[in-house]
Every structure is written in structure tokens, then in C-alpha cells.
Amino acid sequence: MRSKWMRACLLAAGLLAANAHADSYPDKPVTMVVPYPAGGATDVVARAVAEKLTGVWKQSVIVENRAGAGTTIGASYVARAAGDGYTLFMTTSAHTISGHLYPKLPYDPVKDFAPITLVTKVPLVLVVNPAVPAKSLQDFLAYLKQDGSNVNFASPGTGTAQHLSGELFKIATHANLTHVPYRGDAPAFTDLVGGQVQMMLATITSALPLIESGKLRALAVANDKRVPALASVPTFGEAGMPGFEAATWFGLLAPASIPPERVARIHDDVARIVDTPDMRKRIQDLGGEVVNSTPQAFAEFMRAEQDKWGRAVKASGATASN
């Protein structure tokens, strides 16, 4: 009896020690890598989540911007990081595009990452410099027939959803547009506002302040319904170009070696943050649709995205060099 009692005590002590160790996470600062420069849509969402997590975890959650090469620089860094939950990755649809776009990657976009949660989806909006003589999508299409060869479209990088959506827009309209890639949203918008480029299919999140200030003109939203943040802007379907829909998304990943229980812990804390009224309002005011998915649902979503963007890359003929 005494032997059984001792074994039971040791087992209980071991379980308590394991739980205490698990509950100690995080016991040091956590890095959230963003594969774009500061100031863009991904950075805005990441910093909002990081700020709330800092309060919940009582540890700093530091946003680290590792921009370039269509998010592959940041992704490569995270793929090599320890799977201990102290390196997280807030990325976009570009993560599921890169494998189709780059001939060689030092990581596998699916196998080397553990999905935690899909935070939000954000439709794209067609914006133009106000100097472009078009007040509507139909005006712009007519303008492209006359002067399309003089129109450049910006994107926050080759292989992003904004780039490929621009390529698909080019195919759909038979316009002779020129793609100009930038290292993130902020420099792309700087040149778009300055007139060096004329149009962009941008995330509503990043374009909204410039639309509201009149520095950019919104012509159509690439969504199946209007969004509250841009209620006066018609969808492409309403504006006479049915079926043209495009969105990017913001999701949280970790290195694939992270233990499932730590994924569950991070997911639960992030989900509670995103589901608060102030965060929901913040995301919706920025033009986003709150998703807040489970890790399993996010994994399935990413597989579907891999297929969809693979078809888009093939249709556009887009390529990129490592």
C-alpha cells in the first residue's frame, strides 16, 4: 500500500510540475515577426494584437519587421527559429503564394509552420491617384483603353495578393499595365500619392486613411458585398465588373516544431483578445472581417489558399527570383 501511495504521490508531483512549467509561458519577451516594413496593414494588425498580448502575458511582445522578397525573408527567419513559442509570425496571403512564385525557397510554406489562428480577412480596394481622370470604375476602364500603357500599378512586393490581383485585373481588362513592386505598403503609397504610379489594389486597412483624407480615390471594392468602412464605394460587381474579388488576410503562425499544447495556449489567448468588442470594432473600422479561426480551420484555409494562388500565379505568368 505504501509503495502504491508513494507512486501516486510522485505521479501527482510530476503532473503539478509539468503544469507549473506549462503555465510559466511566457517567462521572457516574445518576438512577433512581421514580413513588411512598419506602417503597413500587417504591421497595424500585429501591433494591435501584440499590445493586448503584452497585457495578458505580463511579458513584452515585440514586433520585429523583417521585410523583403515577398515575405520570404521574414518567413525564412521564423522557419529556422526554435519552436518554443517565443518567435511568432504574423503574415499574409503572400505566405501561400511564395512557393508558386519562387523557384527555390529555404523552407516549405506549409510543412515548416504551425498555424495558430486566422485573425482577419481584408478585401482589396482599387485606388487611384486623384490626378487620374476617373471618378468611377467604368471611367477608369475607359481611360485604360486610351492611356493604359502609361498606367503603372503599385504593390507592396512581388508575389503579394495585391500584386497578383493587379495581374488578374490586367488580364481581365486586357490593359497594358506595368507592375511596380515596393518593399511594403508605406513606400508604395508614398509614390501612389505622389503620382509616380497611378493605381493599386490595396488592402482597405492600409488605404483607408488616405482615402478618407482625399489623397487617394477609391473606385471599387473587390468583395461580394460592400464593407462598412467604405460604405459609399461600390463593389466591382456593382460597378459593372462582376466576379472580380480579391482579399488578403492576416494570420498567426509559429515554427512547425512548436508543441501542440503551446499552440493551443497562444490560440486561446489571441482568440480572446480578437473577440473583445474593442478589437472587433478596431478591425472592422479598418475594413477587415474578423475570422478568429481555430488552428485546424486555419490549416485547411491555408491549403485552399495554396491552390487558389497557385492558379493565379500560373494565369498571370508572374515569377520572382530568390
C-alpha positions as CSV (number, residue, x, y, z in Angstrom):
1,M,0.0,0.0,0.0
2,R,2.8,2.4,1.0
3,S,4.5,1.7,-2.4
4,K,1.4,2.5,-4.3
5,W,0.8,5.6,-2.3
6,M,4.4,6.8,-3.0
7,R,4.0,6.2,-6.7
8,A,0.7,8.1,-6.7
9,C,2.4,11.0,-4.9
10,L,5.3,11.0,-7.3
11,L,2.9,11.0,-10.3
12,A,0.9,13.8,-8.8
13,A,4.0,15.8,-8.1
14,G,5.2,15.2,-11.7
15,L,1.9,16.4,-13.1
16,L,1.9,19.5,-10.9
17,A,5.5,20.3,-12.0
18,A,4.6,19.9,-15.7
19,N,1.5,22.1,-15.3
20,A,3.6,24.7,-13.5
21,H,6.1,24.6,-16.3
22,A,3.4,24.9,-19.0
23,D,1.7,27.8,-17.1
24,S,5.0,29.7,-16.9
25,Y,4.9,30.5,-20.6
26,P,5.8,33.1,-21.5
27,D,8.5,33.9,-18.9
28,K,10.5,36.2,-21.2
29,P,9.7,38.6,-24.1
30,V,8.1,37.1,-27.2
31,T,9.0,38.3,-30.8
32,M,6.3,38.6,-33.4
33,V,7.9,38.8,-36.8
34,V,6.1,40.9,-39.5
35,P,7.5,40.4,-43.0
36,Y,6.7,44.0,-44.1
37,P,8.0,47.4,-43.0
38,A,6.4,49.3,-40.2
39,G,3.3,51.3,-41.0
40,G,1.6,48.8,-43.4
41,A,-1.6,46.9,-42.8
42,T,0.1,43.7,-41.5
43,D,2.1,45.8,-39.1
44,V,-1.0,47.6,-37.8
45,V,-2.8,44.4,-37.0
46,A,0.3,42.8,-35.5
47,R,0.9,45.7,-33.2
48,A,-2.7,45.8,-32.0
49,V,-2.5,42.1,-31.1
50,A,0.9,42.4,-29.6
51,E,-0.2,45.3,-27.4
52,K,-3.0,43.3,-26.0
53,L,-0.9,40.1,-25.5
54,T,1.6,42.1,-23.6
55,G,-1.1,43.0,-21.1
56,V,-2.4,39.4,-20.9
57,W,1.0,37.7,-20.6
58,K,2.8,40.3,-18.5
59,Q,5.7,40.0,-20.9
60,S,6.7,42.2,-23.8
61,V,5.5,41.1,-27.2
62,I,7.9,42.8,-29.6
63,V,7.0,43.4,-33.2
64,E,10.1,42.9,-35.4
65,N,9.8,44.0,-39.0
66,R,11.8,41.7,-41.4
67,A,10.7,43.0,-44.8
68,G,11.6,42.0,-48.3
69,A,11.3,39.4,-51.1
70,G,7.6,38.9,-50.9
71,T,7.6,38.0,-47.2
72,T,10.2,35.2,-47.7
73,I,12.9,36.9,-45.7
74,G,10.7,37.0,-42.6
75,A,9.3,33.5,-43.2
76,S,12.8,32.1,-43.6
77,Y,13.9,33.6,-40.3
78,V,10.8,32.1,-38.5
79,A,11.2,28.7,-40.1
80,R,14.7,28.4,-38.6
81,A,13.7,29.7,-35.2
82,A,13.1,27.5,-32.1
83,G,9.6,26.1,-31.8
84,D,9.2,27.3,-28.2
85,G,6.5,29.9,-28.8
86,Y,8.9,32.8,-28.3
87,T,9.0,33.5,-32.1
88,L,5.7,34.1,-33.8
89,F,4.9,35.1,-37.4
90,M,2.1,37.5,-38.4
91,T,1.9,37.1,-42.1
92,T,-0.5,37.4,-45.1
93,S,-1.7,35.6,-48.1
94,A,1.7,36.1,-49.6
95,H,2.9,33.2,-47.5
96,T,0.8,30.8,-49.5
97,I,1.9,32.4,-52.8
98,S,5.6,32.3,-52.4
99,G,6.0,28.6,-53.1
100,H,4.4,29.1,-56.5
101,L,6.4,32.2,-57.3
102,Y,10.0,31.5,-56.2
103,P,11.8,28.6,-57.8
104,K,13.7,27.8,-54.7
105,L,12.8,28.5,-51.1
106,P,14.9,27.6,-48.0
107,Y,11.6,26.5,-46.3
108,D,8.3,24.8,-47.0
109,P,5.4,27.3,-46.6
110,V,3.2,24.6,-45.2
111,K,5.3,21.9,-43.6
112,D,7.7,24.3,-41.7
113,F,5.0,26.3,-40.0
114,A,2.3,25.6,-37.4
115,P,-1.0,27.6,-38.0
116,I,-2.3,29.2,-34.8
117,T,-5.2,31.4,-36.0
118,L,-6.5,33.3,-39.0
119,V,-7.2,36.7,-37.4
120,T,-8.9,38.6,-40.2
121,K,-9.6,38.8,-43.9
122,V,-9.4,42.2,-45.6
123,P,-10.9,42.8,-49.1
124,L,-8.8,44.8,-51.6
125,V,-9.9,48.2,-52.9
126,L,-9.0,49.7,-56.3
127,V,-7.5,53.1,-55.6
128,V,-6.0,55.7,-57.9
129,N,-4.1,58.9,-57.7
130,P,-6.7,61.8,-57.8
131,A,-5.0,63.2,-60.9
132,V,-6.2,60.2,-62.8
133,P,-9.3,61.4,-64.8
134,A,-11.7,58.7,-63.5
135,K,-14.5,59.1,-60.9
136,S,-15.8,55.5,-61.3
137,L,-14.6,52.1,-62.3
138,Q,-16.2,52.5,-65.7
139,D,-14.4,55.8,-66.2
140,F,-11.2,54.1,-65.3
141,L,-11.7,51.2,-67.7
142,A,-12.4,53.7,-70.5
143,Y,-9.2,55.6,-69.5
144,L,-7.2,52.4,-69.6
145,K,-8.3,51.8,-73.2
146,Q,-6.9,55.1,-74.2
147,D,-3.9,55.5,-72.0
148,G,-3.3,52.2,-70.3
149,S,0.3,51.9,-71.5
150,N,1.0,55.0,-69.3
151,V,-0.5,53.5,-66.2
152,N,1.7,51.8,-63.5
153,F,0.2,49.8,-60.7
154,A,1.9,49.5,-57.3
155,S,2.1,46.6,-54.9
156,P,3.8,46.0,-51.6
157,G,6.0,43.4,-53.2
158,T,6.2,40.8,-55.9
159,G,4.0,37.8,-55.1
160,T,1.7,39.5,-52.7
161,A,-2.1,39.3,-53.1
162,Q,-2.1,42.9,-54.2
163,H,0.4,42.2,-56.9
164,L,-1.3,39.1,-58.2
165,S,-4.7,40.7,-58.0
166,G,-3.3,43.5,-60.1
167,E,-2.1,41.0,-62.6
168,L,-5.5,39.4,-62.7
169,F,-7.1,42.8,-63.2
170,K,-4.7,43.4,-66.1
171,I,-5.7,40.1,-67.7
172,A,-9.5,40.7,-67.1
173,T,-9.3,44.2,-68.6
174,H,-6.8,43.5,-71.3
175,A,-4.9,46.6,-70.2
176,N,-1.2,47.2,-70.8
177,L,-0.3,48.0,-67.2
178,T,3.2,47.9,-65.7
179,H,3.7,46.5,-62.2
180,V,6.0,48.4,-59.8
181,P,6.8,46.5,-56.7
182,Y,7.8,48.1,-53.4
183,R,9.1,47.0,-50.0
184,G,5.8,47.2,-48.3
185,D,2.6,49.3,-48.3
186,A,4.1,52.6,-47.0
187,P,6.6,53.2,-49.8
188,A,4.0,52.1,-52.4
189,F,1.5,54.6,-51.1
190,T,4.1,57.3,-51.0
191,D,4.7,57.0,-54.7
192,L,1.0,56.5,-55.4
193,V,0.1,59.7,-53.6
194,G,3.0,61.5,-55.4
195,G,1.8,60.3,-58.8
196,Q,4.8,58.2,-59.7
197,V,2.4,55.3,-60.0
198,Q,-1.3,55.6,-60.8
199,M,-3.2,52.7,-59.3
200,M,-3.1,50.0,-56.7
201,L,-5.3,47.2,-55.5
202,A,-4.7,47.8,-51.8
203,T,-5.9,46.4,-48.5
204,I,-8.7,48.6,-47.1
205,T,-6.8,48.5,-43.8
206,S,-3.8,50.4,-45.2
207,A,-5.6,52.5,-47.8
208,L,-8.5,53.8,-45.7
209,P,-6.7,56.9,-44.1
210,L,-5.5,58.1,-47.5
211,I,-9.0,57.6,-49.0
212,E,-10.6,59.5,-46.1
213,S,-8.1,62.3,-46.5
214,G,-8.7,62.6,-50.2
215,K,-5.1,61.7,-51.1
216,L,-6.4,58.6,-53.0
217,R,-9.7,57.9,-54.8
218,A,-11.4,54.6,-54.2
219,L,-13.2,53.2,-57.3
220,A,-14.4,49.7,-56.3
221,V,-14.1,47.1,-53.6
222,A,-13.1,43.6,-54.6
223,N,-15.6,41.9,-52.4
224,D,-19.0,40.2,-52.8
225,K,-20.6,42.9,-50.6
226,R,-19.9,46.4,-49.5
227,V,-17.8,47.0,-46.4
228,P,-18.9,49.3,-43.6
229,A,-15.7,51.2,-43.6
230,L,-16.2,52.2,-47.2
231,A,-20.0,52.1,-47.4
232,S,-20.2,54.6,-50.3
233,V,-17.7,52.7,-52.5
234,P,-19.4,50.1,-54.8
235,T,-18.2,46.5,-55.3
236,F,-16.6,45.5,-58.6
237,G,-19.9,43.7,-59.4
238,E,-22.0,46.8,-58.7
239,A,-19.6,48.9,-60.8
240,G,-20.0,46.6,-63.8
241,M,-17.2,44.1,-63.4
242,P,-18.8,41.0,-61.8
243,G,-16.8,38.2,-60.3
244,F,-13.7,40.1,-59.5
245,E,-13.0,39.5,-55.9
246,A,-9.7,39.6,-54.0
247,A,-8.6,39.8,-50.4
248,T,-5.6,39.4,-48.3
249,W,-5.6,38.0,-44.8
250,F,-3.6,38.3,-41.6
251,G,-2.8,35.1,-39.7
252,L,-0.5,34.0,-36.9
253,L,2.0,31.1,-37.4
254,A,4.8,29.6,-35.5
255,P,7.7,27.3,-36.3
256,A,6.4,23.8,-37.0
257,S,8.3,22.2,-34.1
258,I,6.2,24.1,-31.5
259,P,4.3,21.7,-29.2
260,P,0.6,21.4,-29.8
261,E,-0.2,22.5,-26.2
262,R,1.7,25.7,-26.7
263,V,-0.2,26.3,-30.0
264,A,-3.4,25.8,-28.1
265,R,-2.4,28.3,-25.3
266,I,-1.4,31.0,-27.8
267,H,-4.5,30.5,-29.9
268,D,-6.8,30.7,-26.9
269,D,-5.2,33.9,-25.6
270,V,-5.2,35.6,-29.1
271,A,-8.8,34.4,-29.8
272,R,-10.0,36.0,-26.6
273,I,-8.2,39.3,-27.5
274,V,-9.6,39.4,-31.0
275,D,-13.1,38.6,-29.8
276,T,-13.3,41.6,-27.4
277,P,-15.6,44.4,-28.6
278,D,-12.9,47.0,-28.9
279,M,-10.7,44.7,-31.1
280,R,-13.6,43.6,-33.3
281,K,-14.5,47.3,-33.8
282,R,-10.9,48.2,-34.5
283,I,-10.6,45.5,-37.1
284,Q,-14.0,46.3,-38.7
285,D,-13.3,50.0,-38.8
286,L,-10.1,49.2,-40.7
287,G,-12.1,47.3,-43.3
288,G,-11.4,43.8,-42.0
289,E,-13.7,40.9,-41.4
290,V,-13.0,39.2,-38.1
291,V,-12.4,35.4,-38.6
292,N,-10.6,34.2,-35.4
293,S,-10.3,30.6,-36.6
294,T,-9.0,27.5,-34.8
295,P,-5.6,26.1,-35.8
296,Q,-7.3,23.3,-37.6
297,A,-9.5,25.6,-39.6
298,F,-6.6,27.9,-40.4
299,A,-4.6,24.9,-41.7
300,E,-7.4,23.9,-44.1
301,F,-7.8,27.5,-45.2
302,M,-4.1,27.7,-46.0
303,R,-4.3,24.6,-48.1
304,A,-7.1,26.1,-50.1
305,E,-5.1,29.4,-50.5
306,Q,-2.2,27.4,-51.8
307,D,-4.3,26.0,-54.6
308,K,-6.1,29.3,-55.4
309,W,-2.9,31.4,-55.6
310,G,-1.1,28.7,-57.5
311,R,-3.7,29.1,-60.2
312,A,-3.4,32.9,-60.1
313,V,0.4,32.7,-60.4
314,K,0.1,30.4,-63.4
315,A,-2.6,32.6,-65.1
316,S,-0.6,35.8,-64.6
317,G,2.8,34.3,-65.6
318,A,4.4,36.0,-62.7
319,T,7.8,34.9,-61.5
320,A,10.3,36.0,-58.9
321,S,14.0,35.3,-58.3
322,N,15.4,34.3,-54.9
